[in-house]
Amino acid sequence: MPLLESSYRAPWLLANGYVQSILPTFVRRLDSDHLQRERLEISDGDFLDLDWSRCGSDSLVIVSHGLEGHSRREYVLGTLREANRHGLDGLGWNFRSCGGEMNRLPRMYHSGATDDLHRVVEHAAARGYRRIHLVGYSMGGNLSLVYAGREAGRLPAEVKSVTAFSVPCDLAGSARQLAQFRNRVFMWKFLTDLKEKIALKAQRFPQLVSLDDYDSIRTFQTFDDRYTAPLHGFRDAEDYWQQSSSLRYLSAIRIPALLVNARNDPFLSDSCYPLDIARDHPFLSLEMPASGGHVGFILRSADQTYWMEQRALEFIRSLPQDASDSLLQSAVVAEG
């Protein structure tokens, strides 16, 4: 697919990447009262909390949130609302430990935990949805792309597309980026939010998790070495990053995919802009707006609609109903 010229233009005085990344947290408020919560009990004894926004469609948009986010963050709510406006049902799901109640098992979530996304997709397909579109933001975008690529051979036929914004495609590169002094506020916020969960895990599973010296942690390298890797079966942080970075799976994607990473995203390293892969990819399109920050893409609008959810639904609506099948057939012919 060609590299796409972006239609996004930041409002005057809001083009700075840090402003775009921080401002929505303080100024954007969307209603979540209409959402219907469902608890999905899963086979390993844990659970996933799902929030539905239905309008009576047999097509569904599944939204995956970012690190320490949840299904009622404004960017998720905005995407669900936009899906409904276009006549599609919406589903925002919570990673383990993110739905407002700590999950039961020692494990939580991580950037490559596609097993849980697969469970949500299968649950939706069993509900009768014929067309499922994945939309992910930041970590949720990475997870969605990993799922589409690494699991391409077992992807349910109902999954028709994936759209991802502000994606740390190279987790190692993004971790190094966030470790820089200019990003210390973001790093502090993530580690502060995670501390509460680690403290609960340490209480429930003291033989596996310790909170000792947690306040000495300053980077994801240390956090992932100490917690993410051992709790989820990885050797260390480097092993986790390598196995869970969507960059290594993009070439395998065989459904229509759109990746949107702003050039001024303070979380992303140069390696998170996969130009060489996208340039010759039959399914993946890469869009790199000059501005947008990290999960920003602010618009001035009366109802607080932002560009990224508009862009996600624009991409979804541009696809024929059987887009994945027709593109796959074309690719097979071309490769043959």
C-alpha positions in Angstrom: 0.0 0.0 0.0 1.2 3.6 -0.6 2.4 5.8 2.2 -0.6 8.1 2.8 -0.6 11.9 2.9 -2.5 12.8 6.1 -5.6 15.1 6.2 -4.9 16.1 9.8 -4.0 19.7 10.5 -3.6 20.7 14.2 -5.6 23.7 15.5 -3.6 26.9 15.9 -1.4 26.9 18.9 -2.0 23.2 19.5 0.5 21.6 17.2 3.1 20.9 19.8 3.5 17.2 20.5 3.5 17.5 24.3 0.4 19.8 24.2 -1.4 17.3 22.0 -0.4 14.4 24.3 -1.4 16.1 27.6 -4.3 18.5 26.9 -7.0 15.9 26.1 -6.7 14.4 29.6 -7.7 17.7 31.2 -10.2 19.1 28.7 -12.1 16.3 27.0 -15.1 14.8 28.7 -17.5 12.3 27.0 -20.5 10.5 28.4 -20.2 6.8 29.3 -23.6 6.3 31.0 -25.0 4.4 28.0 -22.4 1.7 28.1 -23.5 -1.8 29.0 -20.9 -3.7 31.1 -20.4 -7.4 30.7 -18.0 -9.6 32.6 -16.5 -12.3 30.4 -15.3 -15.3 32.5 -12.4 -17.0 30.8 -11.0 -20.5 30.9 -7.9 -19.8 33.1 -10.1 -18.6 36.0 -9.7 -14.9 35.3 -12.1 -12.4 33.7 -12.3 -9.5 31.3 -14.7 -6.6 31.6 -16.3 -5.4 28.4 -18.3 -2.3 27.7 -20.8 -2.4 24.8 -22.3 0.5 22.8 -24.9 -1.0 20.5 -27.1 0.3 17.8 -28.3 -2.9 16.3 -25.7 -3.8 13.7 -24.1 -7.1 12.7 -20.8 -5.2 12.3 -18.6 -4.4 15.4 -15.7 -2.1 16.2 -13.5 -3.5 19.0 -11.4 -0.8 20.7 -8.2 -1.6 22.7 -6.9 1.1 25.1 -3.4 2.1 26.0 -1.1 1.4 28.9 -2.9 1.9 32.2 -6.0 3.1 30.3 -9.4 1.5 30.3 -12.6 1.3 28.2 -14.0 4.6 29.5 -11.1 6.8 28.5 -12.3 9.6 26.2 -10.5 8.3 23.1 -12.2 4.9 23.5 -15.6 6.6 24.1 -15.1 8.8 21.1 -14.4 5.8 18.9 -17.5 3.9 20.2 -19.6 7.0 19.5 -18.3 7.5 16.0 -18.9 3.8 15.3 -22.5 4.1 16.4 -22.9 7.3 14.3 -21.9 5.2 11.2 -24.3 2.4 12.1 -21.8 0.0 13.7 -21.9 -1.5 17.2 -18.9 -0.7 19.4 -17.1 -2.7 22.2 -14.4 -1.3 24.4 -12.7 -4.0 26.5 -10.4 -3.7 29.5 -7.1 -5.4 29.8 -6.7 -7.6 32.9 -6.6 -5.3 36.0 -7.8 -2.3 34.0 -11.6 -2.5 34.4 -11.9 -1.1 37.9 -11.2 -4.3 39.8 -8.0 -6.2 40.1 -7.9 -9.5 38.1 -7.5 -12.8 40.0 -4.3 -14.2 38.6 -0.7 -13.1 39.1 -0.5 -12.1 35.4 -1.9 -8.8 34.3 -1.5 -7.5 30.7 1.3 -6.7 28.3 1.9 -5.4 24.8 1.8 -8.9 23.2 -1.0 -10.6 25.2 -3.0 -11.4 22.1 -4.7 -14.4 23.8 -7.1 -12.0 25.6 -7.9 -10.0 22.4 -8.6 -13.3 20.7 -11.0 -14.3 23.4 -12.9 -11.0 23.0 -13.0 -11.5 19.2 -14.3 -15.0 19.5 -16.9 -13.9 22.1 -18.1 -11.2 19.7 -18.2 -13.6 16.7 -20.3 -16.0 18.8 -22.7 -13.2 19.4 -23.4 -13.1 15.6 -21.2 -10.3 14.4 -20.2 -11.0 10.8 -17.7 -8.2 10.4 -15.3 -7.2 13.2 -12.9 -4.2 12.9 -10.1 -3.7 15.4 -9.1 -0.3 16.5 -6.2 0.3 19.0 -4.4 3.2 20.6 -0.8 3.1 21.8 -0.2 -0.2 23.6 -3.7 -1.3 22.3 -2.6 -0.4 18.8 0.5 -2.5 19.2 -1.5 -5.4 20.6 -4.0 -5.2 17.7 -1.2 -5.2 15.1 0.6 -8.1 16.8 -2.6 -10.0 16.8 -3.3 -9.4 13.1 0.3 -10.3 12.1 1.5 -13.0 14.5 -1.9 -14.8 14.6 -2.6 -14.3 10.9 -3.0 -18.0 10.3 -5.7 -18.4 12.9 -7.4 -15.0 12.7 -11.2 -15.5 12.7 -12.8 -14.9 9.3 -15.0 -12.2 10.9 -12.0 -9.9 11.5 -11.9 -7.6 8.5 -9.5 -4.8 9.4 -7.2 -3.2 12.0 -6.6 0.5 12.6 -3.9 1.6 15.1 -2.8 5.1 16.3 0.3 6.3 18.2 1.8 2.8 18.2 5.2 2.0 19.8 5.9 -0.6 17.1 9.4 -1.0 18.5 9.0 -1.4 22.2 12.7 -1.2 22.9 13.0 2.0 21.0 9.9 3.5 22.7 11.2 2.5 26.1 14.5 4.3 25.4 12.5 7.3 24.2 10.4 7.5 27.4 13.6 7.1 29.5 14.9 10.4 28.2 14.9 13.4 30.6 12.4 15.4 28.6 9.8 12.6 29.0 10.3 12.1 32.8 6.7 13.3 33.6 5.2 10.6 31.4 7.5 8.0 32.9 6.7 9.1 36.4 3.0 8.9 35.7 3.1 5.4 34.3 5.2 4.1 37.2 3.0 5.8 39.8 -0.2 4.3 38.3 1.4 0.8 38.0 2.7 1.0 41.7 -0.9 0.6 43.0 -1.4 -2.6 41.0 2.0 -4.0 41.9 1.2 -3.4 45.6 -2.0 -5.4 45.3 -0.2 -8.2 43.5 2.5 -8.2 46.2 -0.2 -8.6 48.9 -2.0 -11.5 47.1 1.1 -13.2 45.7 4.0 -12.4 48.0 6.0 -15.4 46.8 5.9 -14.0 43.3 5.8 -10.2 43.6 7.6 -7.8 45.9 7.1 -4.0 46.2 10.5 -3.5 47.9 12.5 -0.7 46.4 9.8 0.0 43.9 10.4 3.8 44.2 14.0 3.3 42.8 12.6 2.2 39.5 13.0 5.0 36.9 12.6 3.2 33.5 10.6 0.6 31.7 13.8 -1.4 31.4 13.9 -1.9 35.1 10.1 -2.3 35.5 9.8 -4.9 32.7 12.9 -6.8 33.9 11.5 -7.0 37.5 7.7 -7.5 36.8 6.5 -7.8 33.2 9.0 -10.4 32.1 8.8 -12.9 35.0 5.0 -12.6 35.4 4.4 -13.4 31.8 7.0 -15.9 30.8 9.7 -13.8 29.3 13.4 -14.1 30.0 13.9 -10.3 30.6 12.8 -6.9 29.3 14.7 -7.3 26.0 13.1 -10.7 25.4 9.6 -9.3 26.1 10.2 -6.3 23.9 11.5 -8.4 21.0 8.6 -10.9 21.1 5.9 -8.3 21.7 6.8 -5.5 19.3 4.4 -5.3 16.3 7.3 -4.2 14.1 8.4 -7.8 13.7 4.9 -8.9 12.7 3.7 -6.2 10.3 4.9 -8.0 7.2 2.7 -11.0 8.0 -0.6 -9.0 8.1 -3.1 -10.1 5.6 -6.1 -7.9 6.3 -6.5 -4.2 5.5 -4.5 -2.3 8.1 -3.9 1.4 8.8 -1.1 2.7 11.1 -1.2 6.3 12.1 1.8 7.7 14.0 2.3 11.5 14.3 5.8 12.7 13.6 5.9 14.7 16.8 4.8 11.9 19.1 7.1 12.2 22.1 6.8 8.4 22.9 8.0 7.1 19.6 11.5 6.4 18.4 12.5 6.6 14.7 12.1 2.8 14.5 8.4 3.2 15.2 7.8 4.6 11.7 8.1 1.5 9.5 8.4 3.2 6.1 10.3 0.4 4.4 7.7 -2.2 5.4 4.7 -0.1 4.5 6.0 1.1 1.2 5.7 -2.4 -0.5 3.1 -4.0 1.8 -0.1 -5.2 0.0 -2.3 -4.6 3.1 -0.6 -2.0 5.4 -1.0 1.7 4.9 1.1 4.1 6.9 0.0 7.7 7.7 2.3 10.1 9.5 0.7 13.5 10.3 3.1 16.3 11.1 1.3 16.8 14.4 -0.9 14.8 16.7 1.3 13.9 19.6 0.5 10.7 21.5 -3.2 9.8 21.2 -4.0 13.4 20.6 -5.1 14.6 17.2 -7.2 17.3 18.7 -10.0 19.0 16.7 -12.0 22.0 17.8 -15.6 20.8 17.6 -18.8 21.4 19.6 -19.2 17.8 20.5 -15.5 17.1 21.3 -15.0 14.8 18.3 -11.3 14.2 17.6 -9.7 13.4 14.2 -8.4 10.0 15.1 -11.9 8.4 15.7 -13.1 10.1 12.5 -10.1 8.7 10.6 -10.7 5.2 12.0 -14.3 5.1 10.8 -13.3 6.7 7.5 -10.9 3.8 6.9 -13.4 1.2 8.0 -16.2 2.6 5.8 -13.9 2.8 2.8 -13.5 -1.0 2.7 -15.8 -3.2 0.7 -17.8 -5.6 3.0 -15.5 -8.5 1.9 -12.4 -6.4 1.7 -10.1 -8.8 3.4 -11.1 -11.7 1.1 -10.7 -9.6 -2.1 -7.3 -8.2 -1.0 -6.0 -11.6 0.0 -7.1 -13.0 -3.4 -5.3 -10.2 -5.2 -2.2 -10.7 -3.1 -2.1 -14.4 -3.8 -2.4 -13.8 -7.5 0.3 -11.2 -7.5 2.7 -13.4 -5.5 2.0 -16.3 -7.8 
